[in-house]
Amino acid sequence: MGKVSLTKLEEIHLEMVRSWRNSSEVSDYMYTDRQISKKHQKEWFEKVESDQNSFYWIIKYENRPIGLASITNIDDTLKSCYWAFYLGDTSIRGGGIGSFVELFVINYVFNILKLNKLRCEVFTSNDKVIRMHEKFGFRREAFYREHCLKNGEYQDVVGMAILKKDWMRLSKYYEGYGNGN
């Protein structure tokens, strides 16, 4: 795998991110169905840029932007947060980039933010992503029936999480992995 890196989301990325979010390859896995206008994208960016409880990064492969990763709902009382990511460039999927991003986020949450729990939500139909999270120690903690109305049908969602103590036991198996080279 080539070099993977994450850089802070900036205003210059907005139109590219909007095109990813509006593509069916990405939007099929998001809670929302609507096409995102330039105005809505700008409003979204202003909101996330001022949110002290979130981080957004552009995922780059060989210095080329290919996706977005985020940490949201950072809660100092619960010592937890949520995370999500997507690859807007579908030609690069399956090459280990998702695993690199997952390791980056896990390490950031537990070693930099010093939180105890990292959470995510995944459509139950997205077996590949559920298996990837489980590979890194995430466990299924919740089952949300008919959690999201998508394309006129209610979708079930699995809530997953990993605890810092569980990651500390598993992390030795991933030492040196995901260094981007």
KOLSETOR-222485 format. One record per residue (C-alpha): residue number from 1; residue in one letter; chain; x, y, z. Coordinates in pm, 1 decimal, padded with zeros to 6 digits. Example, Ala and Ser with C-alpha at 12.3 -4.5 7.8 and 13.67 -1.06 7.14 Angstrom:
BEGIN
<doba 1,A,A,<01230.0,-00450.0,00780.0>>,
<doba 2,S,A,<01367.0,-00106.0,00714.0>>,
END
This chain:
BEGIN
<doba 1,M,A,<00000.0,00000.0,00000.0>>,
<doba 2,G,A,<00119.4,00351.3,-00078.7>>,
<doba 3,K,A,<00142.5,00641.5,00162.0>>,
<doba 4,V,A,<-00179.7,00729.1,00347.2>>,
<doba 5,S,A,<-00219.5,01047.0,00551.8>>,
<doba 6,L,A,<-00492.4,01251.8,00715.9>>,
<doba 7,T,A,<-00503.4,01632.2,00703.5>>,
<doba 8,K,A,<-00745.8,01880.3,00856.5>>,
<doba 9,L,A,<-01062.4,01948.3,00657.7>>,
<doba 10,E,A,<-01050.4,02301.1,00517.8>>,
<doba 11,E,A,<-01286.4,02521.2,00320.6>>,
<doba 12,I,A,<-01100.1,02449.6,-00003.2>>,
<doba 13,H,A,<-01213.5,02084.4,00026.3>>,
<doba 14,L,A,<-01585.8,02164.8,00044.0>>,
<doba 15,E,A,<-01686.5,02112.3,-00317.7>>,
<doba 16,M,A,<-01489.2,01788.2,-00342.8>>,
<doba 17,V,A,<-01644.2,01657.4,-00019.4>>,
<doba 18,R,A,<-01990.3,01762.6,-00137.9>>,
<doba 19,S,A,<-01946.1,01564.2,-00459.1>>,
<doba 20,W,A,<-01845.0,01258.6,-00254.9>>,
<doba 21,R,A,<-02140.4,01299.9,-00018.1>>,
<doba 22,N,A,<-02378.7,01329.9,-00314.1>>,
<doba 23,S,A,<-02245.5,01019.4,-00488.4>>,
<doba 24,S,A,<-02443.5,00699.6,-00438.7>>,
<doba 25,E,A,<-02119.0,00516.0,-00349.8>>,
<doba 26,V,A,<-02101.8,00726.7,-00031.5>>,
<doba 27,S,A,<-02460.0,00837.5,00032.9>>,
<doba 28,D,A,<-02587.9,00477.5,00031.6>>,
<doba 29,Y,A,<-02411.3,00433.3,00368.4>>,
<doba 30,M,A,<-02513.0,00767.3,00521.4>>,
<doba 31,Y,A,<-02830.0,00841.2,00715.1>>,
<doba 32,T,A,<-02945.5,01114.1,00478.8>>,
<doba 33,D,A,<-03088.2,01066.9,00129.0>>,
<doba 34,R,A,<-03110.0,01424.9,00008.7>>,
<doba 35,Q,A,<-02870.1,01582.0,-00237.5>>,
<doba 36,I,A,<-02653.1,01840.2,-00065.7>>,
<doba 37,S,A,<-02654.1,02189.8,-00215.5>>,
<doba 38,K,A,<-02358.1,02429.3,-00205.3>>,
<doba 39,K,A,<-02549.8,02633.0,00053.9>>,
<doba 40,H,A,<-02611.6,02328.7,00278.0>>,
<doba 41,Q,A,<-02249.0,02219.7,00242.4>>,
<doba 42,K,A,<-02126.3,02565.1,00347.0>>,
<doba 43,E,A,<-02365.8,02565.9,00646.5>>,
<doba 44,W,A,<-02245.9,02215.5,00743.7>>,
<doba 45,F,A,<-01882.0,02326.2,00725.8>>,
<doba 46,E,A,<-01943.9,02637.2,00937.4>>,
<doba 47,K,A,<-02112.0,02418.7,01198.5>>,
<doba 48,V,A,<-01837.9,02152.3,01213.7>>,
<doba 49,E,A,<-01558.6,02409.3,01199.7>>,
<doba 50,S,A,<-01690.4,02580.0,01513.2>>,
<doba 51,D,A,<-01772.4,02253.6,01693.9>>,
<doba 52,Q,A,<-01518.6,02203.5,01973.3>>,
<doba 53,N,A,<-01634.2,01842.9,02015.1>>,
<doba 54,S,A,<-01538.4,01713.6,01671.8>>,
<doba 55,F,A,<-01248.3,01669.7,01430.3>>,
<doba 56,Y,A,<-01270.0,01622.7,01054.0>>,
<doba 57,W,A,<-00986.7,01507.2,00828.4>>,
<doba 58,I,A,<-00934.4,01457.0,00456.8>>,
<doba 59,I,A,<-00792.4,01111.7,00387.3>>,
<doba 60,K,A,<-00511.9,01122.4,00130.3>>,
<doba 61,Y,A,<-00351.9,00839.2,-00062.4>>,
<doba 62,E,A,<-00022.6,00922.9,-00233.1>>,
<doba 63,N,A,<-00104.2,01287.5,-00146.2>>,
<doba 64,R,A,<-00434.6,01266.8,-00341.5>>,
<doba 65,P,A,<-00760.1,01335.2,-00149.5>>,
<doba 66,I,A,<-00976.5,01021.6,-00146.3>>,
<doba 67,G,A,<-01211.3,01045.3,00153.5>>,
<doba 68,L,A,<-01315.8,01192.2,00484.5>>,
<doba 69,A,A,<-01283.5,01076.9,00847.5>>,
<doba 70,S,A,<-01441.3,01231.7,01153.3>>,
<doba 71,I,A,<-01460.8,01212.9,01529.3>>,
<doba 72,T,A,<-01780.5,01367.2,01666.8>>,
<doba 73,N,A,<-01977.4,01405.3,01988.5>>,
<doba 74,I,A,<-01667.6,01409.6,02207.5>>,
<doba 75,D,A,<-01806.5,01383.4,02559.1>>,
<doba 76,D,A,<-01567.2,01451.3,02847.6>>,
<doba 77,T,A,<-01823.2,01331.0,03103.4>>,
<doba 78,L,A,<-01875.2,00994.2,02935.6>>,
<doba 79,K,A,<-01516.6,00988.6,02807.6>>,
<doba 80,S,A,<-01642.5,00873.9,02467.6>>,
<doba 81,C,A,<-01699.3,00987.6,02110.5>>,
<doba 82,Y,A,<-01827.8,00862.3,01776.3>>,
<doba 83,W,A,<-01636.6,00818.7,01456.0>>,
<doba 84,A,A,<-01707.3,00762.1,01089.4>>,
<doba 85,F,A,<-01529.5,00763.5,00756.8>>,
<doba 86,Y,A,<-01588.1,00712.4,00387.7>>,
<doba 87,L,A,<-01377.4,00679.8,00077.7>>,
<doba 88,G,A,<-01510.4,00902.3,-00197.9>>,
<doba 89,D,A,<-01272.2,00751.4,-00451.5>>,
<doba 90,T,A,<-01424.7,00407.1,-00498.5>>,
<doba 91,S,A,<-01135.2,00283.2,-00714.2>>,
<doba 92,I,A,<-00916.7,00266.0,-00402.4>>,
<doba 93,R,A,<-01151.2,00062.4,-00179.5>>,
<doba 94,G,A,<-01031.0,-00272.9,-00051.5>>,
<doba 95,G,A,<-00664.2,-00176.6,-00040.6>>,
<doba 96,G,A,<-00624.0,-00144.0,00336.5>>,
<doba 97,I,A,<-00685.0,00229.9,00356.4>>,
<doba 98,G,A,<-00991.8,00184.9,00578.4>>,
<doba 99,S,A,<-00780.2,-00017.4,00821.9>>,
<doba 100,F,A,<-00514.6,00255.2,00827.3>>,
<doba 101,V,A,<-00779.9,00518.8,00899.4>>,
<doba 102,E,A,<-00935.3,00304.1,01172.4>>,
<doba 103,L,A,<-00597.6,00260.3,01344.7>>,
<doba 104,F,A,<-00529.1,00633.5,01319.2>>,
<doba 105,V,A,<-00864.8,00719.1,01477.9>>,
<doba 106,I,A,<-00837.7,00456.1,01753.0>>,
<doba 107,N,A,<-00491.6,00577.1,01849.9>>,
<doba 108,Y,A,<-00598.9,00942.2,01834.0>>,
<doba 109,V,A,<-00902.1,00882.8,02056.5>>,
<doba 110,F,A,<-00721.2,00676.5,02319.4>>,
<doba 111,N,A,<-00371.0,00829.3,02316.4>>,
<doba 112,I,A,<-00430.8,01195.9,02227.4>>,
<doba 113,L,A,<-00784.1,01266.9,02348.9>>,
<doba 114,K,A,<-00747.2,01022.5,02641.8>>,
<doba 115,L,A,<-01103.5,00894.8,02606.5>>,
<doba 116,N,A,<-01224.7,00553.7,02722.6>>,
<doba 117,K,A,<-01472.2,00453.3,02452.6>>,
<doba 118,L,A,<-01490.3,00488.9,02075.6>>,
<doba 119,R,A,<-01831.1,00431.6,01917.2>>,
<doba 120,C,A,<-01981.0,00401.4,01570.8>>,
<doba 121,E,A,<-02305.6,00309.8,01399.9>>,
<doba 122,V,A,<-02328.8,00094.0,01087.8>>,
<doba 123,F,A,<-02621.1,-00024.1,00874.9>>,
<doba 124,T,A,<-02671.8,-00394.7,00949.1>>,
<doba 125,S,A,<-02648.3,-00461.3,00574.9>>,
<doba 126,N,A,<-02289.0,-00329.7,00565.2>>,
<doba 127,D,A,<-02121.7,-00657.1,00662.8>>,
<doba 128,K,A,<-01779.5,-00557.8,00530.4>>,
<doba 129,V,A,<-01747.7,-00253.4,00757.5>>,
<doba 130,I,A,<-01891.5,-00438.2,01057.6>>,
<doba 131,R,A,<-01628.9,-00712.8,01010.3>>,
<doba 132,M,A,<-01350.9,-00452.7,00976.3>>,
<doba 133,H,A,<-01453.9,-00287.7,01305.1>>,
<doba 134,E,A,<-01470.6,-00626.9,01477.8>>,
<doba 135,K,A,<-01121.3,-00708.3,01347.6>>,
<doba 136,F,A,<-00993.3,-00410.6,01546.8>>,
<doba 137,G,A,<-01178.2,-00508.0,01864.2>>,
<doba 138,F,A,<-01510.9,-00329.4,01829.0>>,
<doba 139,R,A,<-01805.1,-00513.6,01979.0>>,
<doba 140,R,A,<-02171.1,-00492.6,01894.5>>,
<doba 141,E,A,<-02335.9,-00310.9,02183.1>>,
<doba 142,A,A,<-02671.6,-00208.3,02042.6>>,
<doba 143,F,A,<-02924.0,-00300.1,01779.5>>,
<doba 144,Y,A,<-03135.8,-00007.8,01662.5>>,
<doba 145,R,A,<-03446.3,-00136.1,01487.6>>,
<doba 146,E,A,<-03574.8,00076.0,01200.1>>,
<doba 147,H,A,<-03330.7,00346.9,01306.2>>,
<doba 148,C,A,<-03306.7,00533.7,00977.4>>,
<doba 149,L,A,<-03547.1,00600.5,00692.1>>,
<doba 150,K,A,<-03343.2,00540.7,00378.4>>,
<doba 151,N,A,<-03486.0,00535.0,00025.9>>,
<doba 152,G,A,<-03835.6,00509.4,00170.9>>,
<doba 153,E,A,<-03754.4,00205.4,00386.3>>,
<doba 154,Y,A,<-03650.4,00184.4,00749.4>>,
<doba 155,Q,A,<-03302.0,00045.8,00803.8>>,
<doba 156,D,A,<-03166.6,-00135.0,01108.9>>,
<doba 157,V,A,<-02837.5,-00014.3,01255.9>>,
<doba 158,V,A,<-02583.6,-00182.5,01481.0>>,
<doba 159,G,A,<-02411.6,00028.1,01747.4>>,
<doba 160,M,A,<-02050.1,-00074.4,01799.8>>,
<doba 161,A,A,<-01776.1,00033.9,02039.0>>,
<doba 162,I,A,<-01428.6,-00041.3,02162.2>>,
<doba 163,L,A,<-01295.3,00036.2,02510.0>>,
<doba 164,K,A,<-00945.9,00168.0,02574.3>>,
<doba 165,K,A,<-00856.3,-00134.0,02792.0>>,
<doba 166,D,A,<-00957.3,-00371.2,02512.4>>,
<doba 167,W,A,<-00750.7,-00174.6,02261.2>>,
<doba 168,M,A,<-00449.5,-00178.3,02492.3>>,
<doba 169,R,A,<-00461.7,-00559.7,02489.2>>,
<doba 170,L,A,<-00502.4,-00575.6,02109.5>>,
<doba 171,S,A,<-00274.0,-00291.8,02001.8>>,
<doba 172,K,A,<00043.1,-00500.4,02025.1>>,
<doba 173,Y,A,<-00082.9,-00703.6,01728.5>>,
<doba 174,Y,A,<-00095.8,-00388.8,01515.5>>,
<doba 175,E,A,<00239.7,-00232.7,01604.3>>,
<doba 176,G,A,<00402.9,-00103.9,01287.1>>,
<doba 177,Y,A,<00084.5,-00157.3,01086.4>>,
<doba 178,G,A,<-00072.9,00142.2,00921.2>>,
<doba 179,N,A,<00235.6,00362.1,00908.6>>,
<doba 180,G,A,<00134.3,00462.3,00556.5>>,
<doba 181,N,A,<00418.9,00284.3,00379.5>>,
END
